[in-house]
Amino acid sequence: MSDKLDYKKKYKDLYVPKSKPVKILVPPMKFIMVEGTGDPNEEDGAYTNAVGLLYTLSYTIKMSKMSGSAPEGYFDYVVPPLEGLWWMADGLAGVDYSRKSDFCWVSMIRQPEFVTPEVFAWACAEARRKKDIDFSPARLETLDEGLCVQCMHIGPYDDEPATVAKMEAFIEANGLINDIGDNRRHHEIYLSDPRRGDPAKLKTVLRVPVKEA
C-alpha cells in the first residue's frame, strides 16, 4: 500500500465532483504559478512554456529527497494536477472560447504544505543549475478562493460552455451571484492528459467564484 499523499484522492470534494453543479467552500492552497496571455494551443507558445516551468519546479521539489535536499516537514506525495485561471484581455467577465488568442491565464500546480518561499527559491536555483532555464516568471502564491460553484466537465474543452451554462443556472436557482472579477477568476482543473485518449472522455473540473445574494 502506497504511503504517498494523493491530493485528488484525499480531497475528493475538490477534485472529483459530480457532473452536477455543487456549492463548495475552497480552502487556501499554495501554488506555483506562471501568468501569461495567448492561445494555449499554440505550438511552443507561452502557455506550453509556462506548463514546462511548472512541472520542472514541481518535480524538483518532489525529488529533493533523492539528493538529500528534502526540506523540513517533507512527505512523499503525488504531484497534483495542472490547473488554470482564465479571463479575457478586454475585461470580459468569464471566458469567450471563440477568441483563444485573447485569453489571459495563470497556469498553476498545487504545492504541499511544507513548500515555503525558501523551498521555492531553492527549487528555482536547483532547476536553473540543471536546465539553464530562466524560472523568474514563476512565483509561489497562496490562493484563497472561498465560496465557489464547481462541476465536472466531461468532453472536449471547446464544449465547456454547455457545462458553464448549467453552472450559471444553478447559481441563479440557489440565490447566489457570479463573482468573477479582477480578483476572482474562472478556474479549471485538468484531470486528463489531452495528448492521450479520447477527447470525449477528458475530465476537467470547472469552478466559478460566487457570493451570497
Contacts in CASP RR format, 6 or more apart in sequence:
PFRMAT RR
TARGET T0000
AUTHOR 0000-0000-0000
METHOD contacts of the structure
MODEL  1
MSDKLDYKKKYKDLYVPKSKPVKILVPPMKFIMVEGTGDPNEEDGAYTNA
VGLLYTLSYTIKMSKMSGSAPEGYFDYVVPPLEGLWWMADGLAGVDYSRK
SDFCWVSMIRQPEFVTPEVFAWACAEARRKKDIDFSPARLETLDEGLCVQ
CMHIGPYDDEPATVAKMEAFIEANGLINDIGDNRRHHEIYLSDPRRGDPA
KLKTVLRVPVKEA
3 76 0 8 1.000
4 76 0 8 1.000
4 77 0 8 1.000
4 78 0 8 1.000
5 75 0 8 1.000
5 76 0 8 1.000
5 77 0 8 1.000
5 78 0 8 1.000
5 112 0 8 1.000
6 77 0 8 1.000
6 78 0 8 1.000
7 14 0 8 1.000
7 15 0 8 1.000
7 77 0 8 1.000
7 78 0 8 1.000
7 80 0 8 1.000
7 110 0 8 1.000
8 15 0 8 1.000
8 16 0 8 1.000
8 78 0 8 1.000
8 80 0 8 1.000
8 81 0 8 1.000
8 191 0 8 1.000
13 24 0 8 1.000
14 24 0 8 1.000
14 26 0 8 1.000
14 205 0 8 1.000
15 81 0 8 1.000
15 189 0 8 1.000
15 191 0 8 1.000
15 205 0 8 1.000
16 152 0 8 1.000
16 191 0 8 1.000
17 24 0 8 1.000
17 150 0 8 1.000
17 151 0 8 1.000
17 152 0 8 1.000
17 205 0 8 1.000
18 151 0 8 1.000
18 152 0 8 1.000
19 151 0 8 1.000
19 152 0 8 1.000
19 153 0 8 1.000
19 154 0 8 1.000
19 163 0 8 1.000
20 151 0 8 1.000
21 149 0 8 1.000
21 150 0 8 1.000
21 151 0 8 1.000
21 166 0 8 1.000
21 167 0 8 1.000
21 170 0 8 1.000
21 171 0 8 1.000
22 149 0 8 1.000
22 150 0 8 1.000
22 151 0 8 1.000
23 147 0 8 1.000
23 148 0 8 1.000
23 149 0 8 1.000
23 174 0 8 1.000
23 176 0 8 1.000
23 210 0 8 1.000
24 147 0 8 1.000
24 148 0 8 1.000
24 149 0 8 1.000
24 150 0 8 1.000
25 146 0 8 1.000
25 147 0 8 1.000
25 148 0 8 1.000
26 144 0 8 1.000
26 145 0 8 1.000
26 146 0 8 1.000
26 147 0 8 1.000
26 148 0 8 1.000
26 207 0 8 1.000
27 144 0 8 1.000
27 146 0 8 1.000
28 142 0 8 1.000
28 143 0 8 1.000
28 144 0 8 1.000
29 110 0 8 1.000
29 142 0 8 1.000
29 143 0 8 1.000
30 110 0 8 1.000
30 111 0 8 1.000
30 112 0 8 1.000
30 113 0 8 1.000
30 115 0 8 1.000
30 140 0 8 1.000
30 141 0 8 1.000
30 142 0 8 1.000
30 143 0 8 1.000
31 83 0 8 1.000
31 108 0 8 1.000
31 109 0 8 1.000
31 110 0 8 1.000
31 111 0 8 1.000
31 140 0 8 1.000
31 141 0 8 1.000
31 142 0 8 1.000
31 143 0 8 1.000
32 54 0 8 1.000
32 57 0 8 1.000
32 58 0 8 1.000
32 108 0 8 1.000
32 109 0 8 1.000
32 111 0 8 1.000
32 120 0 8 1.000
32 138 0 8 1.000
32 139 0 8 1.000
32 140 0 8 1.000
33 54 0 8 1.000
33 106 0 8 1.000
33 107 0 8 1.000
33 108 0 8 1.000
33 138 0 8 1.000
33 139 0 8 1.000
33 140 0 8 1.000
33 141 0 8 1.000
34 50 0 8 1.000
34 53 0 8 1.000
34 54 0 8 1.000
34 106 0 8 1.000
34 107 0 8 1.000
34 108 0 8 1.000
34 137 0 8 1.000
34 138 0 8 1.000
34 139 0 8 1.000
35 50 0 8 1.000
35 104 0 8 1.000
35 105 0 8 1.000
35 106 0 8 1.000
35 107 0 8 1.000
35 137 0 8 1.000
36 46 0 8 1.000
36 47 0 8 1.000
36 50 0 8 1.000
36 104 0 8 1.000
36 105 0 8 1.000
36 106 0 8 1.000
36 107 0 8 1.000
37 46 0 8 1.000
37 89 0 8 1.000
37 102 0 8 1.000
37 103 0 8 1.000
37 104 0 8 1.000
37 105 0 8 1.000
38 46 0 8 1.000
38 47 0 8 1.000
38 100 0 8 1.000
38 101 0 8 1.000
38 102 0 8 1.000
38 103 0 8 1.000
38 104 0 8 1.000
38 105 0 8 1.000
39 47 0 8 1.000
39 100 0 8 1.000
39 101 0 8 1.000
39 103 0 8 1.000
40 47 0 8 1.000
40 48 0 8 1.000
40 100 0 8 1.000
40 103 0 8 1.000
40 105 0 8 1.000
41 47 0 8 1.000
41 100 0 8 1.000
42 48 0 8 1.000
47 105 0 8 1.000
47 107 0 8 1.000
50 107 0 8 1.000
50 137 0 8 1.000
51 82 0 8 1.000
51 107 0 8 1.000
53 133 0 8 1.000
53 135 0 8 1.000
53 137 0 8 1.000
53 138 0 8 1.000
54 82 0 8 1.000
54 107 0 8 1.000
54 108 0 8 1.000
54 109 0 8 1.000
54 138 0 8 1.000
55 79 0 8 1.000
55 82 0 8 1.000
55 109 0 8 1.000
56 127 0 8 1.000
56 131 0 8 1.000
56 133 0 8 1.000
56 135 0 8 1.000
57 120 0 8 1.000
57 123 0 8 1.000
57 124 0 8 1.000
57 127 0 8 1.000
57 135 0 8 1.000
57 138 0 8 1.000
58 79 0 8 1.000
58 109 0 8 1.000
58 111 0 8 1.000
59 79 0 8 1.000
60 123 0 8 1.000
60 126 0 8 1.000
60 127 0 8 1.000
60 130 0 8 1.000
61 71 0 8 1.000
61 111 0 8 1.000
61 112 0 8 1.000
61 115 0 8 1.000
61 119 0 8 1.000
61 120 0 8 1.000
61 123 0 8 1.000
62 77 0 8 1.000
62 79 0 8 1.000
64 70 0 8 1.000
64 71 0 8 1.000
64 74 0 8 1.000
64 122 0 8 1.000
64 123 0 8 1.000
64 126 0 8 1.000
65 74 0 8 1.000
65 76 0 8 1.000
69 122 0 8 1.000
69 126 0 8 1.000
71 114 0 8 1.000
71 115 0 8 1.000
71 116 0 8 1.000
71 118 0 8 1.000
71 119 0 8 1.000
71 122 0 8 1.000
72 114 0 8 1.000
73 114 0 8 1.000
74 112 0 8 1.000
74 114 0 8 1.000
75 112 0 8 1.000
75 114 0 8 1.000
77 112 0 8 1.000
79 109 0 8 1.000
80 109 0 8 1.000
80 110 0 8 1.000
80 111 0 8 1.000
81 109 0 8 1.000
81 110 0 8 1.000
81 189 0 8 1.000
81 190 0 8 1.000
81 191 0 8 1.000
82 107 0 8 1.000
82 108 0 8 1.000
82 109 0 8 1.000
82 189 0 8 1.000
82 190 0 8 1.000
83 107 0 8 1.000
83 108 0 8 1.000
83 109 0 8 1.000
83 110 0 8 1.000
83 187 0 8 1.000
83 188 0 8 1.000
83 189 0 8 1.000
83 190 0 8 1.000
84 105 0 8 1.000
84 106 0 8 1.000
84 107 0 8 1.000
84 108 0 8 1.000
84 187 0 8 1.000
84 188 0 8 1.000
84 189 0 8 1.000
84 190 0 8 1.000
85 105 0 8 1.000
85 106 0 8 1.000
85 108 0 8 1.000
85 185 0 8 1.000
85 186 0 8 1.000
85 187 0 8 1.000
86 94 0 8 1.000
86 95 0 8 1.000
86 103 0 8 1.000
86 104 0 8 1.000
86 105 0 8 1.000
86 185 0 8 1.000
86 186 0 8 1.000
86 187 0 8 1.000
86 188 0 8 1.000
87 94 0 8 1.000
87 95 0 8 1.000
87 103 0 8 1.000
87 104 0 8 1.000
87 105 0 8 1.000
87 180 0 8 1.000
87 181 0 8 1.000
87 185 0 8 1.000
87 186 0 8 1.000
88 94 0 8 1.000
88 95 0 8 1.000
88 96 0 8 1.000
88 99 0 8 1.000
88 102 0 8 1.000
88 103 0 8 1.000
88 104 0 8 1.000
89 102 0 8 1.000
89 103 0 8 1.000
89 104 0 8 1.000
90 102 0 8 1.000
93 178 0 8 1.000
93 180 0 8 1.000
93 181 0 8 1.000
94 180 0 8 1.000
94 186 0 8 1.000
95 103 0 8 1.000
95 164 0 8 1.000
95 186 0 8 1.000
96 102 0 8 1.000
97 157 0 8 1.000
97 158 0 8 1.000
97 160 0 8 1.000
97 161 0 8 1.000
106 185 0 8 1.000
108 143 0 8 1.000
111 120 0 8 1.000
111 140 0 8 1.000
115 140 0 8 1.000
117 140 0 8 1.000
120 140 0 8 1.000
124 135 0 8 1.000
124 138 0 8 1.000
127 133 0 8 1.000
127 135 0 8 1.000
128 134 0 8 1.000
128 135 0 8 1.000
145 184 0 8 1.000
145 187 0 8 1.000
145 207 0 8 1.000
145 209 0 8 1.000
146 209 0 8 1.000
147 179 0 8 1.000
147 209 0 8 1.000
147 210 0 8 1.000
147 211 0 8 1.000
147 212 0 8 1.000
148 187 0 8 1.000
148 207 0 8 1.000
148 208 0 8 1.000
148 209 0 8 1.000
148 210 0 8 1.000
149 167 0 8 1.000
149 170 0 8 1.000
149 171 0 8 1.000
149 176 0 8 1.000
149 207 0 8 1.000
149 208 0 8 1.000
149 210 0 8 1.000
150 167 0 8 1.000
150 205 0 8 1.000
150 206 0 8 1.000
150 207 0 8 1.000
150 208 0 8 1.000
151 163 0 8 1.000
151 166 0 8 1.000
151 167 0 8 1.000
151 170 0 8 1.000
151 205 0 8 1.000
151 206 0 8 1.000
152 203 0 8 1.000
152 204 0 8 1.000
152 205 0 8 1.000
152 206 0 8 1.000
153 159 0 8 1.000
153 160 0 8 1.000
153 163 0 8 1.000
153 203 0 8 1.000
153 204 0 8 1.000
153 205 0 8 1.000
153 206 0 8 1.000
154 200 0 8 1.000
154 201 0 8 1.000
154 202 0 8 1.000
154 203 0 8 1.000
154 204 0 8 1.000
155 199 0 8 1.000
155 200 0 8 1.000
155 201 0 8 1.000
155 202 0 8 1.000
155 203 0 8 1.000
155 204 0 8 1.000
156 199 0 8 1.000
156 200 0 8 1.000
156 202 0 8 1.000
157 194 0 8 1.000
157 202 0 8 1.000
157 204 0 8 1.000
160 188 0 8 1.000
160 204 0 8 1.000
160 206 0 8 1.000
163 206 0 8 1.000
164 206 0 8 1.000
164 208 0 8 1.000
167 206 0 8 1.000
167 208 0 8 1.000
168 178 0 8 1.000
168 208 0 8 1.000
171 177 0 8 1.000
171 178 0 8 1.000
171 208 0 8 1.000
171 210 0 8 1.000
175 212 0 8 1.000
175 213 0 8 1.000
176 210 0 8 1.000
176 211 0 8 1.000
176 212 0 8 1.000
176 213 0 8 1.000
177 210 0 8 1.000
177 211 0 8 1.000
177 212 0 8 1.000
177 213 0 8 1.000
178 208 0 8 1.000
178 209 0 8 1.000
178 210 0 8 1.000
179 209 0 8 1.000
179 210 0 8 1.000
179 211 0 8 1.000
180 186 0 8 1.000
180 208 0 8 1.000
180 209 0 8 1.000
181 209 0 8 1.000
184 209 0 8 1.000
185 209 0 8 1.000
186 206 0 8 1.000
186 207 0 8 1.000
186 208 0 8 1.000
187 206 0 8 1.000
187 207 0 8 1.000
187 208 0 8 1.000
187 209 0 8 1.000
188 204 0 8 1.000
188 205 0 8 1.000
188 206 0 8 1.000
188 207 0 8 1.000
189 204 0 8 1.000
189 205 0 8 1.000
189 207 0 8 1.000
190 204 0 8 1.000
191 203 0 8 1.000
191 204 0 8 1.000
191 205 0 8 1.000
192 201 0 8 1.000
192 202 0 8 1.000
192 203 0 8 1.000
192 204 0 8 1.000
194 202 0 8 1.000
END
